[in-house]
Amino acid sequence: MSLTAIEAVRLKSSDKSAITKEQARGDATSKFFKLAHAPALTFPDVEVRVNDVLQTVAVVYTVDYINGIITFLAAPALGADIEFTYYWSIFTDNEVQYFLDESGSDVTVATARLLLAIAADAAKVAQRQSLAGGGGLGAVTIDTSVTARELRNTAAALLEQKKLEISVASLEPADGLTEPLWTSFSELEALEQHLIRES
């Protein structure tokens, strides 16, 4: 089974989804429940159980995937056991698609752009560390500047890899011509400089 472009970017950038289960208790008043992580992914979708019974989205509750908020249409009963099961990552599928669109659907360049975006935002760096099982938002167990530098170095390595791929794939001059043919190498160099300026 082949990966989609979004899945490939997630895999190369380690922005893979993580499953989380959370518990809450109904108080007969509260309709809004904030998930510990956001954004929540739409696939696999968020599951909500009340007293071990799977609830139906849009009938019993709605989901704000970006902010990670579950809204019940009617407040769960006093003492009801509520369980949320969901997947989350640093970027939504739409955001990953944006990086792909900006990169002409090139997975490697999109991954580099995504890593630079993480590196530019200390909160995203901490969120990535939390996703990996260490540190965490608000925790002081990681040095975000060191992690950000590592992310920028990884992005630079990916772009260098892409330049080598383009160089190897370039066509040979036709019939004795010694002048090198035009390739997209210079375009990629321009993109690399643009990404460096953005970081």
Sine and cosine of phi, psi and omega as CSV:
sin_phi,cos_phi,sin_psi,cos_psi,sin_omega,cos_omega
0.00,0.00,0.82,-0.57,-0.03,-1.00
-1.00,0.06,0.45,-0.90,0.00,-1.00
-0.99,0.14,0.52,-0.86,0.19,-0.98
-0.96,0.29,0.23,-0.97,0.03,-1.00
-0.88,0.48,-0.64,0.77,0.01,-1.00
-0.90,0.44,-0.70,0.71,0.03,-1.00
-0.89,0.45,-0.60,0.80,0.01,-1.00
-0.91,0.41,-0.67,0.74,0.05,-1.00
-0.89,0.45,-0.69,0.73,0.03,-1.00
-0.87,0.49,-0.67,0.74,-0.01,-1.00
-0.91,0.42,-0.73,0.68,-0.04,-1.00
-0.93,0.37,-0.46,0.89,-0.04,-1.00
-0.99,-0.14,-0.03,1.00,-0.07,-1.00
0.88,0.47,0.43,0.90,0.11,-0.99
-1.00,-0.09,0.79,0.61,-0.02,-1.00
-0.99,0.16,0.49,-0.87,-0.03,-1.00
-0.94,0.34,0.56,-0.83,0.04,-1.00
-0.86,-0.51,0.74,-0.68,0.00,-1.00
-0.99,0.12,0.64,-0.77,-0.01,-1.00
-0.68,-0.74,0.66,-0.75,0.12,-0.99
-0.88,-0.48,0.74,-0.67,0.00,-1.00
-0.75,-0.66,0.51,-0.86,-0.02,-1.00
-0.92,-0.39,0.51,-0.86,0.12,-0.99
-0.53,-0.85,0.18,-0.98,0.01,-1.00
-0.75,-0.66,0.72,-0.69,0.01,-1.00
-0.94,0.34,0.54,-0.84,0.05,-1.00
-0.81,-0.59,0.22,0.98,0.00,-1.00
0.92,0.38,0.09,1.00,0.01,-1.00
-0.81,-0.58,-0.72,0.69,-0.11,-0.99
-0.96,0.29,0.78,-0.63,0.07,-1.00
-0.95,-0.30,-0.35,0.94,-0.10,-0.99
-0.96,-0.26,0.75,-0.66,0.04,-1.00
-0.75,-0.66,0.83,-0.56,-0.03,-1.00
-1.00,-0.05,0.82,-0.57,0.09,-1.00
-0.95,0.30,0.45,-0.89,-0.04,-1.00
-0.94,0.35,-0.44,0.90,-0.05,-1.00
-0.78,-0.62,0.53,-0.85,0.08,-1.00
-0.49,-0.87,0.47,-0.88,0.04,1.00
-0.97,0.23,0.49,-0.87,0.12,-0.99
-1.00,0.05,0.63,-0.78,-0.02,-1.00
-0.99,0.15,0.47,-0.88,0.02,-1.00
-1.00,0.08,-0.29,0.96,0.04,-1.00
-0.64,-0.77,0.85,-0.53,-0.18,0.98
-0.88,0.47,0.52,-0.86,-0.12,-0.99
-0.97,0.26,0.32,-0.95,0.07,-1.00
-0.90,0.44,0.70,-0.72,0.10,-0.99
-0.92,-0.39,0.68,-0.73,0.03,-1.00
-0.82,-0.57,0.79,-0.61,0.07,-1.00
-0.87,-0.50,0.69,-0.73,0.11,-0.99
-0.87,-0.50,0.86,-0.51,-0.08,-1.00
0.78,0.62,0.71,0.70,0.05,-1.00
0.93,0.37,0.20,0.98,0.03,-1.00
-0.96,-0.28,0.84,-0.54,0.02,-1.00
-0.90,0.43,0.79,-0.61,-0.03,-1.00
-1.00,-0.10,0.34,-0.94,-0.05,-1.00
-0.98,-0.21,0.83,-0.56,0.03,-1.00
-0.90,0.44,0.55,-0.83,-0.01,-1.00
0.96,0.29,-0.26,0.97,0.07,-1.00
-0.98,-0.20,-0.70,0.72,-0.02,-1.00
-0.96,-0.29,-0.54,0.84,-0.08,-1.00
-0.47,-0.88,0.28,-0.96,0.13,-0.99
-0.83,-0.56,0.30,-0.95,-0.04,-1.00
-0.81,-0.58,0.79,-0.62,0.21,-0.98
-0.99,-0.11,0.99,-0.12,-0.12,-0.99
-0.91,0.41,-0.63,0.78,-0.05,-1.00
-0.89,0.45,-0.73,0.69,-0.07,-1.00
-0.99,-0.10,-0.10,1.00,0.03,-1.00
0.92,0.39,0.75,0.66,-0.01,-1.00
-0.85,-0.52,0.80,-0.60,0.10,-1.00
-0.99,-0.15,0.79,-0.61,0.02,-1.00
-0.88,-0.48,0.89,-0.45,0.07,-1.00
-0.99,0.13,0.62,-0.79,0.04,-1.00
-0.94,0.34,-0.52,0.86,0.11,-0.99
-0.73,-0.68,0.70,-0.72,-0.04,-1.00
-0.85,0.52,0.73,-0.68,0.07,-1.00
-0.86,0.51,0.52,-0.85,-0.07,-1.00
-0.88,0.47,0.37,-0.93,0.03,-1.00
-0.85,0.52,0.81,-0.59,0.02,-1.00
0.99,0.13,0.00,1.00,0.01,-1.00
-0.91,0.42,0.70,-0.71,0.07,-1.00
-0.99,0.10,0.84,-0.55,-0.03,-1.00
-0.89,-0.46,0.72,-0.69,0.04,-1.00
-0.78,-0.62,0.76,-0.65,0.07,-1.00
-0.93,-0.36,0.79,-0.62,0.10,-1.00
-0.85,-0.52,0.82,-0.57,-0.07,-1.00
-0.41,-0.91,0.30,-0.95,0.09,-1.00
-0.95,-0.32,0.56,-0.83,0.01,-1.00
-0.60,-0.80,0.33,-0.94,0.06,-1.00
-0.47,-0.88,0.00,-1.00,-0.05,-1.00
-0.96,0.29,-0.68,0.73,-0.04,-1.00
-0.91,-0.42,0.55,-0.83,0.10,-0.99
-0.96,0.27,0.25,-0.97,0.07,-1.00
-0.86,0.51,-0.63,0.77,0.02,-1.00
-0.89,0.46,-0.62,0.78,0.02,-1.00
-0.93,0.37,-0.65,0.76,0.06,-1.00
-0.89,0.45,-0.65,0.76,0.04,-1.00
-0.88,0.47,-0.58,0.81,0.06,-1.00
-0.86,0.51,-0.72,0.69,0.02,-1.00
-0.88,0.47,-0.62,0.79,0.04,-1.00
-0.91,0.41,-0.70,0.71,0.01,-1.00
-0.88,0.48,-0.69,0.72,0.01,-1.00
-0.91,0.42,-0.37,0.93,-0.06,-1.00
-0.97,-0.26,0.26,0.96,0.00,-1.00
0.89,0.46,0.55,0.83,0.00,-1.00
0.92,0.39,0.27,0.96,0.06,-1.00
-0.99,0.12,0.92,-0.40,-0.09,-1.00
-0.88,0.47,-0.66,0.75,-0.04,-1.00
-0.91,0.41,-0.73,0.69,0.00,-1.00
-0.93,0.37,-0.63,0.78,0.05,-1.00
-0.88,0.48,-0.64,0.77,0.04,-1.00
-0.89,0.45,-0.68,0.73,0.03,-1.00
-0.88,0.48,-0.69,0.73,0.02,-1.00
-0.89,0.46,-0.67,0.74,0.00,-1.00
-0.89,0.45,-0.69,0.72,0.02,-1.00
-0.89,0.45,-0.62,0.78,0.04,-1.00
-0.92,0.39,-0.58,0.81,0.05,-1.00
-0.91,0.41,-0.63,0.77,0.06,-1.00
-0.90,0.44,-0.72,0.69,-0.04,-1.00
-0.88,0.48,-0.50,0.87,-0.03,-1.00
-0.98,0.22,-0.18,0.98,-0.09,-1.00
-0.80,-0.60,0.95,-0.33,-0.05,-1.00
-0.85,0.53,-0.58,0.81,0.01,-1.00
-0.91,0.42,-0.61,0.79,0.03,-1.00
-0.93,0.37,-0.60,0.80,0.05,-1.00
-0.87,0.50,-0.72,0.69,0.01,-1.00
-0.91,0.42,-0.62,0.79,0.02,-1.00
-0.91,0.42,-0.64,0.77,0.04,-1.00
-0.89,0.45,-0.66,0.75,0.02,-1.00
-0.90,0.44,-0.64,0.77,0.04,-1.00
-0.90,0.43,-0.66,0.75,0.02,-1.00
-0.88,0.48,-0.57,0.82,-0.01,-1.00
-0.98,0.19,-0.11,0.99,0.07,-1.00
0.98,-0.19,0.11,0.99,0.01,-1.00
-0.72,-0.69,0.18,-0.98,0.04,-1.00
0.88,0.48,-0.78,-0.62,0.03,-1.00
0.76,-0.65,0.34,-0.94,0.01,-1.00
-0.89,0.46,0.79,-0.61,0.00,-1.00
0.99,0.11,-0.14,0.99,-0.01,-1.00
-0.99,0.13,0.46,-0.89,0.00,-1.00
-0.95,-0.30,0.35,0.94,-0.06,-1.00
-0.99,0.10,-0.09,1.00,0.02,-1.00
-0.79,-0.62,0.47,-0.88,0.10,-1.00
-0.98,-0.18,0.97,-0.24,-0.10,-1.00
-0.90,0.43,-0.46,0.89,0.00,-1.00
-0.93,0.38,-0.62,0.79,0.04,-1.00
-0.92,0.39,-0.72,0.70,0.02,-1.00
-0.89,0.46,-0.65,0.76,0.02,-1.00
-0.88,0.47,-0.66,0.75,0.03,-1.00
-0.89,0.46,-0.65,0.76,0.04,-1.00
-0.90,0.45,-0.63,0.78,0.04,-1.00
-0.90,0.43,-0.67,0.74,0.04,-1.00
-0.90,0.44,-0.64,0.77,0.03,-1.00
-0.90,0.43,-0.63,0.78,0.05,-1.00
-0.91,0.42,-0.67,0.74,0.04,-1.00
-0.87,0.48,-0.68,0.73,0.02,-1.00
-0.89,0.45,-0.64,0.77,0.02,-1.00
-0.90,0.43,-0.63,0.78,0.04,-1.00
-0.89,0.45,-0.67,0.74,0.02,-1.00
-0.92,0.40,-0.60,0.80,0.05,-1.00
-0.90,0.43,-0.67,0.75,0.06,-1.00
-0.86,0.52,-0.68,0.74,-0.01,-1.00
-0.90,0.43,-0.64,0.77,0.03,-1.00
-0.89,0.46,-0.64,0.77,0.01,-1.00
-0.92,0.40,-0.64,0.77,0.03,-1.00
-0.88,0.48,-0.69,0.73,-0.01,-1.00
-0.92,0.40,-0.65,0.76,-0.01,-1.00
-0.89,0.46,-0.70,0.71,-0.01,-1.00
-0.93,0.38,-0.57,0.82,-0.07,-1.00
-0.99,0.12,-0.08,1.00,-0.04,-1.00
-0.91,0.41,0.48,-0.88,-0.08,-1.00
-0.98,0.19,0.47,-0.88,0.09,-1.00
-0.97,0.23,0.53,-0.85,0.08,-1.00
-0.86,0.50,0.56,-0.83,-0.04,-1.00
-0.99,0.16,0.67,-0.74,0.19,-0.98
0.61,0.79,0.93,0.38,0.15,-0.99
0.98,0.18,-0.02,1.00,0.03,-1.00
-0.95,0.33,0.68,-0.73,0.00,-1.00
-0.98,-0.21,-0.21,0.98,0.01,-1.00
-0.95,0.32,0.80,-0.60,-0.02,-1.00
-0.91,0.41,0.60,-0.80,0.03,-1.00
-0.96,0.27,0.41,-0.91,0.07,-1.00
-0.93,0.36,0.67,-0.74,0.14,-0.99
-0.77,-0.63,0.04,-1.00,0.04,-1.00
-0.99,0.10,0.21,0.98,-0.02,-1.00
-0.84,0.54,-0.72,0.69,-0.03,-1.00
-0.92,0.40,-0.55,0.83,0.05,-1.00
-0.90,0.44,-0.66,0.75,0.02,-1.00
-0.92,0.40,-0.62,0.79,0.07,-1.00
-0.87,0.49,-0.66,0.75,0.03,-1.00
-0.90,0.44,-0.66,0.75,0.04,-1.00
-0.88,0.47,-0.68,0.74,-0.01,-1.00
-0.87,0.49,-0.70,0.72,0.02,-1.00
-0.90,0.44,-0.62,0.79,0.03,-1.00
-0.89,0.46,-0.69,0.72,0.00,-1.00
-0.91,0.42,-0.63,0.78,0.01,-1.00
-0.90,0.44,-0.67,0.74,0.02,-1.00
-0.90,0.44,-0.60,0.80,0.01,-1.00
-0.92,0.40,-0.52,0.85,-0.03,-1.00
-0.99,0.13,0.00,0.00,0.00,0.00
